[in-house]
Amino acid sequence: MSEARRLKALEDENARLKKLLAESMLNEAALRDLLGKNVWSAPSLQGSWANGREQSA
């Protein structure tokens, strides 16, 4: 394989790996954001949970 083809192949692989890393970092950030939210603090969920509990008690 010529040096030019080898360099092109390495550059292509590098670009692909950079894209994968960026996507992975975005996914991690989204998951951290989602996990960091307290779903029970949402008024609509809080009210429906409390109402359901009061009815069954």
TIZAVO-455813 format. One record per atom (N, C-alpha, C, O): residue number from 1; residue in three letters; atom name; z, x, y negated. Coordinates in pm, 1 decimal, decimal comma. Example, Ala and Ser with C-alpha at 12.3 -4.5 7.8 and 13.67 -1.06 7.14 Angstrom:
2
+-----+-----+------+----------+----------+----------+
!   n ! res ! atom !        z !        x !        y !
+-----+-----+------+----------+----------+----------+
!   1 ! ALA !    N !    780,0 !   1319,0 !    569,0 !
!   1 ! ALA !   CA !    780,0 !   1230,0 !    450,0 !
!   1 ! ALA !    C !    780,0 !   1320,0 !    330,0 !
!   1 ! ALA !    O !    846,5 !   1423,6 !    331,9 !
!   2 ! SER !    N !    708,0 !   1285,0 !    225,0 !
!   2 ! SER !   CA !    714,0 !   1367,0 !    106,0 !
!   2 ! SER !    C !    787,0 !   1290,0 !     -3,0 !
!   2 ! SER !    O !    803,9 !   1340,9 !   -113,8 !
+-----+-----+------+----------+----------+----------+
END
This chain:
57
+-----+-----+------+----------+----------+----------+
!   n ! res ! atom !        z !        x !        y !
+-----+-----+------+----------+----------+----------+
!   1 ! MET !    N !      0,0 !     86,4 !    117,9 !
!   1 ! MET !   CA !      0,0 !      0,0 !      0,0 !
!   1 ! MET !    C !      0,0 !     90,5 !   -123,4 !
!   1 ! MET !    O !     77,3 !    186,0 !   -130,9 !
!   2 ! SER !    N !    -84,5 !     60,9 !   -217,1 !
!   2 ! SER !   CA !    -90,4 !    143,6 !   -338,1 !
!   2 ! SER !    C !     35,4 !    120,3 !   -422,9 !
!   2 ! SER !    O !    103,7 !     18,7 !   -410,2 !
!   3 ! GLU !    N !     62,3 !    215,4 !   -507,1 !
!   3 ! GLU !   CA !    179,6 !    205,4 !   -594,0 !
!   3 ! GLU !    C !    170,3 !     84,1 !   -686,0 !
!   3 ! GLU !    O !    271,5 !     19,7 !   -713,5 !
!   4 ! ALA !    N !     50,7 !     52,4 !   -733,7 !
!   4 ! ALA !   CA !     33,4 !    -62,6 !   -823,4 !
!   4 ! ALA !    C !     66,2 !   -192,7 !   -750,4 !
!   4 ! ALA !    O !    133,8 !   -279,3 !   -806,0 !
!   5 ! ARG !    N !     19,2 !   -207,3 !   -626,5 !
!   5 ! ARG !   CA !     49,4 !   -329,0 !   -548,9 !
!   5 ! ARG !    C !    197,7 !   -337,2 !   -516,5 !
!   5 ! ARG !    O !    257,9 !   -444,4 !   -521,9 !
!   6 ! ARG !    N !    255,4 !   -223,2 !   -483,1 !
!   6 ! ARG !   CA !    398,6 !   -220,9 !   -451,1 !
!   6 ! ARG !    C !    480,2 !   -260,6 !   -574,2 !
!   6 ! ARG !    O !    574,2 !   -339,4 !   -564,2 !
!   7 ! LEU !    N !    443,9 !   -206,0 !   -689,4 !
!   7 ! LEU !   CA !    512,6 !   -240,5 !   -813,2 !
!   7 ! LEU !    C !    498,3 !   -389,5 !   -844,7 !
!   7 ! LEU !    O !    595,4 !   -454,4 !   -883,8 !
!   8 ! LYS !    N !    377,2 !   -443,5 !   -827,7 !
!   8 ! LYS !   CA !    354,5 !   -585,9 !   -853,1 !
!   8 ! LYS !    C !    437,7 !   -672,2 !   -759,0 !
!   8 ! LYS !    O !    494,8 !   -772,8 !   -801,2 !
!   9 ! ALA !    N !    444,8 !   -633,2 !   -631,2 !
!   9 ! ALA !   CA !    523,7 !   -708,2 !   -534,1 !
!   9 ! ALA !    C !    672,2 !   -704,7 !   -571,2 !
!   9 ! ALA !    O !    741,6 !   -805,9 !   -561,5 !
!  10 ! LEU !    N !    719,9 !   -588,4 !   -613,4 !
!  10 ! LEU !   CA !    860,2 !   -577,4 !   -654,6 !
!  10 ! LEU !    C !    888,7 !   -658,9 !   -780,1 !
!  10 ! LEU !    O !    994,7 !   -720,6 !   -791,1 !
!  11 ! GLU !    N !    796,1 !   -659,8 !   -874,1 !
!  11 ! GLU !   CA !    813,7 !   -740,3 !   -995,5 !
!  11 ! GLU !    C !    814,9 !   -889,0 !   -963,1 !
!  11 ! GLU !    O !    893,5 !   -964,4 !  -1020,5 !
!  12 ! ASP !    N !    729,1 !   -931,2 !   -872,5 !
!  12 ! ASP !   CA !    726,2 !  -1072,1 !   -831,3 !
!  12 ! ASP !    C !    856,5 !  -1110,9 !   -763,0 !
!  12 ! ASP !    O !    912,9 !  -1217,0 !   -790,2 !
!  13 ! GLU !    N !    903,7 !  -1024,8 !   -674,6 !
!  13 ! GLU !   CA !   1029,9 !  -1053,6 !   -605,5 !
!  13 ! GLU !    C !   1145,8 !  -1056,2 !   -704,2 !
!  13 ! GLU !    O !   1235,0 !  -1140,4 !   -693,8 !
!  14 ! ASN !    N !   1144,3 !   -964,6 !   -799,0 !
!  14 ! ASN !   CA !   1249,1 !   -960,0 !   -900,3 !
!  14 ! ASN !    C !   1250,8 !  -1089,6 !   -982,2 !
!  14 ! ASN !    O !   1357,8 !  -1144,1 !  -1009,3 !
!  15 ! ALA !    N !   1134,6 !  -1138,6 !  -1021,0 !
!  15 ! ALA !   CA !   1125,2 !  -1263,6 !  -1097,2 !
!  15 ! ALA !    C !   1176,8 !  -1381,1 !  -1013,9 !
!  15 ! ALA !    O !   1248,0 !  -1467,7 !  -1064,7 !
!  16 ! ARG !    N !   1140,4 !  -1383,0 !   -885,5 !
!  16 ! ARG !   CA !   1186,6 !  -1490,2 !   -796,7 !
!  16 ! ARG !    C !   1338,7 !  -1487,1 !   -782,3 !
!  16 ! ARG !    O !   1403,7 !  -1591,6 !   -786,4 !
!  17 ! LEU !    N !   1394,6 !  -1368,8 !   -765,6 !
!  17 ! LEU !   CA !   1539,6 !  -1355,8 !   -750,5 !
!  17 ! LEU !    C !   1613,3 !  -1391,5 !   -878,6 !
!  17 ! LEU !    O !   1721,1 !  -1450,6 !   -873,6 !
!  18 ! LYS !    N !   1556,4 !  -1356,2 !   -993,2 !
!  18 ! LYS !   CA !   1617,2 !  -1394,2 !  -1120,8 !
!  18 ! LYS !    C !   1620,0 !  -1545,5 !  -1137,2 !
!  18 ! LYS !    O !   1717,6 !  -1601,6 !  -1186,9 !
!  19 ! LYS !    N !   1512,5 !  -1610,7 !  -1095,0 !
!  19 ! LYS !   CA !   1506,4 !  -1757,3 !  -1103,7 !
!  19 ! LYS !    C !   1611,6 !  -1820,4 !  -1012,2 !
!  19 ! LYS !    O !   1680,2 !  -1914,7 !  -1051,5 !
!  20 ! LEU !    N !   1623,7 !  -1768,1 !   -890,2 !
!  20 ! LEU !   CA !   1724,7 !  -1819,1 !   -797,6 !
!  20 ! LEU !    C !   1865,5 !  -1800,7 !   -852,7 !
!  20 ! LEU !    O !   1949,5 !  -1889,9 !   -840,7 !
!  21 ! LEU !    N !   1891,0 !  -1685,4 !   -912,8 !
!  21 ! LEU !   CA !   2022,6 !  -1659,5 !   -970,9 !
!  21 ! LEU !    C !   2051,1 !  -1756,6 !  -1086,0 !
!  21 ! LEU !    O !   2161,4 !  -1810,5 !  -1096,0 !
!  22 ! ALA !    N !   1953,4 !  -1778,4 !  -1171,2 !
!  22 ! ALA !   CA !   1971,7 !  -1871,0 !  -1283,1 !
!  22 ! ALA !    C !   2000,4 !  -2012,2 !  -1233,0 !
!  22 ! ALA !    O !   2088,6 !  -2079,8 !  -1285,9 !
!  23 ! GLU !    N !   1927,1 !  -2057,1 !  -1131,8 !
!  23 ! GLU !   CA !   1951,0 !  -2190,8 !  -1075,9 !
!  23 ! GLU !    C !   2089,6 !  -2199,3 !  -1014,3 !
!  23 ! GLU !    O !   2158,8 !  -2299,8 !  -1030,5 !
!  24 ! SER !    N !   2130,5 !  -2094,8 !   -943,9 !
!  24 ! SER !   CA !   2262,6 !  -2092,3 !   -882,2 !
!  24 ! SER !    C !   2372,4 !  -2097,5 !   -987,7 !
!  24 ! SER !    O !   2472,4 !  -2167,4 !   -971,2 !
!  25 ! MET !    N !   2352,9 !  -2023,7 !  -1095,4 !
!  25 ! MET !   CA !   2452,3 !  -2024,3 !  -1202,8 !
!  25 ! MET !    C !   2460,7 !  -2160,8 !  -1270,0 !
!  25 ! MET !    O !   2569,8 !  -2205,4 !  -1305,8 !
!  26 ! LEU !    N !   2346,4 !  -2228,0 !  -1287,5 !
!  26 ! LEU !   CA !   2347,9 !  -2363,2 !  -1344,5 !
!  26 ! LEU !    C !   2419,5 !  -2461,1 !  -1252,1 !
!  26 ! LEU !    O !   2496,8 !  -2545,4 !  -1297,5 !
!  27 ! ASN !    N !   2393,2 !  -2449,1 !  -1122,4 !
!  27 ! ASN !   CA !   2460,7 !  -2536,3 !  -1025,6 !
!  27 ! ASN !    C !   2610,6 !  -2513,6 !  -1028,0 !
!  27 ! ASN !    O !   2688,2 !  -2609,1 !  -1024,8 !
!  28 ! GLU !    N !   2651,5 !  -2388,4 !  -1033,5 !
!  28 ! GLU !   CA !   2794,8 !  -2357,6 !  -1037,5 !
!  28 ! GLU !    C !   2859,7 !  -2414,2 !  -1162,6 !
!  28 ! GLU !    O !   2968,5 !  -2471,3 !  -1156,3 !
!  29 ! ALA !    N !   2793,3 !  -2398,6 !  -1275,6 !
!  29 ! ALA !   CA !   2846,9 !  -2451,2 !  -1401,2 !
!  29 ! ALA !    C !   2858,1 !  -2603,8 !  -1396,3 !
!  29 ! ALA !    O !   2956,4 !  -2660,7 !  -1443,8 !
!  30 ! ALA !    N !   2758,0 !  -2668,9 !  -1339,2 !
!  30 ! ALA !   CA !   2762,0 !  -2815,2 !  -1328,1 !
!  30 ! ALA !    C !   2876,0 !  -2859,7 !  -1237,5 !
!  30 ! ALA !    O !   2946,4 !  -2955,9 !  -1268,2 !
!  31 ! LEU !    N !   2894,3 !  -2789,6 !  -1126,1 !
!  31 ! LEU !   CA !   3003,9 !  -2824,4 !  -1035,5 !
!  31 ! LEU !    C !   3139,4 !  -2801,0 !  -1099,8 !
!  31 ! LEU !    O !   3230,3 !  -2882,8 !  -1085,7 !
!  32 ! ARG !    N !   3153,0 !  -2689,7 !  -1170,2 !
!  32 ! ARG !   CA !   3280,5 !  -2662,3 !  -1238,6 !
!  32 ! ARG !    C !   3308,2 !  -2770,0 !  -1343,1 !
!  32 ! ARG !    O !   3422,0 !  -2814,7 !  -1357,3 !
!  33 ! ASP !    N !   3205,2 !  -2811,9 !  -1416,0 !
!  33 ! ASP !   CA !   3220,8 !  -2916,6 !  -1516,0 !
!  33 ! ASP !    C !   3262,1 !  -3047,5 !  -1450,1 !
!  33 ! ASP !    O !   3352,3 !  -3116,3 !  -1497,9 !
!  34 ! LEU !    N !   3196,3 !  -3081,0 !  -1341,0 !
!  34 ! LEU !   CA !   3227,1 !  -3205,2 !  -1270,2 !
!  34 ! LEU !    C !   3367,6 !  -3203,1 !  -1212,4 !
!  34 ! LEU !    O !   3441,3 !  -3301,1 !  -1224,0 !
!  35 ! LEU !    N !   3404,8 !  -3092,8 !  -1150,7 !
!  35 ! LEU !   CA !   3537,4 !  -3082,7 !  -1090,2 !
!  35 ! LEU !    C !   3647,6 !  -3075,5 !  -1195,1 !
!  35 ! LEU !    O !   3762,3 !  -3110,6 !  -1167,7 !
!  36 ! GLY !    N !   3613,1 !  -3030,6 !  -1313,8 !
!  36 ! GLY !   CA !   3712,7 !  -3019,4 !  -1419,1 !
!  36 ! GLY !    C !   3743,9 !  -3151,5 !  -1486,8 !
!  36 ! GLY !    O !   3843,0 !  -3162,7 !  -1558,9 !
!  37 ! LYS !    N !   3661,1 !  -3250,3 !  -1464,6 !
!  37 ! LYS !   CA !   3684,2 !  -3380,5 !  -1527,5 !
!  37 ! LYS !    C !   3783,1 !  -3461,6 !  -1444,4 !
!  37 ! LYS !    O !   3781,9 !  -3456,9 !  -1321,4 !
!  38 ! ASN !    N !   3866,8 !  -3534,4 !  -1512,7 !
!  38 ! ASN !   CA !   3963,4 !  -3620,5 !  -1447,8 !
!  38 ! ASN !    C !   3904,9 !  -3761,5 !  -1444,0 !
!  38 ! ASN !    O !   3907,6 !  -3832,9 !  -1544,3 !
!  39 ! VAL !    N !   3852,6 !  -3801,2 !  -1329,6 !
!  39 ! VAL !   CA !   3787,0 !  -3931,5 !  -1321,6 !
!  39 ! VAL !    C !   3884,6 !  -4046,4 !  -1341,9 !
!  39 ! VAL !    O !   3843,4 !  -4155,2 !  -1382,1 !
!  40 ! TRP !    N !   4011,4 !  -4025,1 !  -1315,4 !
!  40 ! TRP !   CA !   4108,9 !  -4132,7 !  -1331,0 !
!  40 ! TRP !    C !   4141,6 !  -4158,3 !  -1476,8 !
!  40 ! TRP !    O !   4205,1 !  -4258,7 !  -1509,3 !
!  41 ! SER !    N !   4098,9 !  -4068,1 !  -1566,1 !
!  41 ! SER !   CA !   4124,8 !  -4091,1 !  -1707,4 !
!  41 ! SER !    C !   4021,7 !  -4184,6 !  -1770,0 !
!  41 ! SER !    O !   4040,2 !  -4229,1 !  -1883,2 !
!  42 ! ALA !    N !   3914,1 !  -4215,2 !  -1698,8 !
!  42 ! ALA !   CA !   3812,8 !  -4307,0 !  -1749,6 !
!  42 ! ALA !    C !   3872,8 !  -4447,2 !  -1751,7 !
!  42 ! ALA !    O !   3919,9 !  -4495,3 !  -1648,6 !
!  43 ! PRO !    N !   3871,7 !  -4513,4 !  -1867,2 !
!  43 ! PRO !   CA !   3935,6 !  -4645,4 !  -1877,7 !
!  43 ! PRO !    C !   3882,2 !  -4747,5 !  -1777,9 !
!  43 ! PRO !    O !   3959,8 !  -4826,3 !  -1723,9 !
!  44 ! SER !    N !   3752,8 !  -4748,0 !  -1752,5 !
!  44 ! SER !   CA !   3699,3 !  -4848,9 !  -1661,3 !
!  44 ! SER !    C !   3749,7 !  -4826,1 !  -1519,0 !
!  44 ! SER !    O !   3780,8 !  -4922,5 !  -1449,1 !
!  45 ! LEU !    N !   3758,3 !  -4701,7 !  -1475,2 !
!  45 ! LEU !   CA !   3809,9 !  -4674,1 !  -1341,4 !
!  45 ! LEU !    C !   3959,4 !  -4696,2 !  -1335,1 !
!  45 ! LEU !    O !   4010,9 !  -4749,2 !  -1236,6 !
!  46 ! GLN !    N !   4028,4 !  -4656,4 !  -1438,6 !
!  46 ! GLN !   CA !   4172,6 !  -4669,9 !  -1441,0 !
!  46 ! GLN !    C !   4213,3 !  -4817,2 !  -1435,9 !
!  46 ! GLN !    O !   4305,7 !  -4855,1 !  -1363,8 !
!  47 ! GLY !    N !   4143,3 !  -4898,8 !  -1513,1 !
!  47 ! GLY !   CA !   4175,7 !  -5040,8 !  -1515,8 !
!  47 ! GLY !    C !   4146,7 !  -5109,2 !  -1383,7 !
!  47 ! GLY !    O !   4226,3 !  -5191,3 !  -1338,1 !
!  48 ! SER !    N !   4033,0 !  -5076,6 !  -1320,7 !
!  48 ! SER !   CA !   3999,6 !  -5142,1 !  -1195,2 !
!  48 ! SER !    C !   4093,1 !  -5097,5 !  -1084,0 !
!  48 ! SER !    O !   4125,6 !  -5176,6 !   -995,5 !
!  49 ! TRP !    N !   4136,7 !  -4972,5 !  -1087,1 !
!  49 ! TRP !   CA !   4230,2 !  -4925,7 !   -985,7 !
!  49 ! TRP !    C !   4364,9 !  -4993,2 !  -1004,2 !
!  49 ! TRP !    O !   4427,1 !  -5037,0 !   -907,5 !
!  50 ! ALA !    N !   4409,7 !  -5001,5 !  -1128,4 !
!  50 ! ALA !   CA !   4540,9 !  -5063,7 !  -1155,2 !
!  50 ! ALA !    C !   4535,3 !  -5212,0 !  -1121,4 !
!  50 ! ALA !    O !   4629,9 !  -5264,3 !  -1062,6 !
!  51 ! ASN !    N !   4428,0 !  -5281,0 !  -1156,5 !
!  51 ! ASN !   CA !   4417,2 !  -5423,6 !  -1126,8 !
!  51 ! ASN !    C !   4416,4 !  -5447,9 !   -977,1 !
!  51 ! ASN !    O !   4481,6 !  -5540,5 !   -929,0 !
!  52 ! GLY !    N !   4344,0 !  -5366,7 !   -903,8 !
!  52 ! GLY !   CA !   4337,9 !  -5381,6 !   -758,9 !
!  52 ! GLY !    C !   4473,7 !  -5356,3 !   -694,7 !
!  52 ! GLY !    O !   4510,0 !  -5422,9 !   -597,7 !
!  53 ! ARG !    N !   4547,2 !  -5262,7 !   -746,9 !
!  53 ! ARG !   CA !   4678,1 !  -5231,8 !   -691,2 !
!  53 ! ARG !    C !   4776,0 !  -5343,9 !   -720,9 !
!  53 ! ARG !    O !   4857,7 !  -5379,8 !   -636,1 !
!  54 ! GLU !    N !   4768,0 !  -5399,2 !   -841,4 !
!  54 ! GLU !   CA !   4860,1 !  -5508,0 !   -877,6 !
!  54 ! GLU !    C !   4834,8 !  -5630,5 !   -790,0 !
!  54 ! GLU !    O !   4928,9 !  -5700,5 !   -752,7 !
!  55 ! GLN !    N !   4710,3 !  -5656,1 !   -757,7 !
!  55 ! GLN !   CA !   4679,0 !  -5773,7 !   -678,1 !
!  55 ! GLN !    C !   4729,7 !  -5759,2 !   -535,4 !
!  55 ! GLN !    O !   4772,4 !  -5857,1 !   -474,2 !
!  56 ! SER !    N !   4725,2 !  -5635,5 !   -481,5 !
!  56 ! SER !   CA !   4765,5 !  -5619,5 !   -342,7 !
!  56 ! SER !    C !   4916,5 !  -5606,8 !   -327,7 !
!  56 ! SER !    O !   4967,7 !  -5617,5 !   -216,3 !
!  57 ! ALA !    N !   4989,0 !  -5584,1 !   -437,0 !
!  57 ! ALA !   CA !   5133,6 !  -5562,8 !   -430,2 !
!  57 ! ALA !    C !   5208,7 !  -5692,3 !   -422,6 !
!  57 ! ALA !    O !   5331,7 !  -5692,1 !   -416,3 !
+-----+-----+------+----------+----------+----------+
END
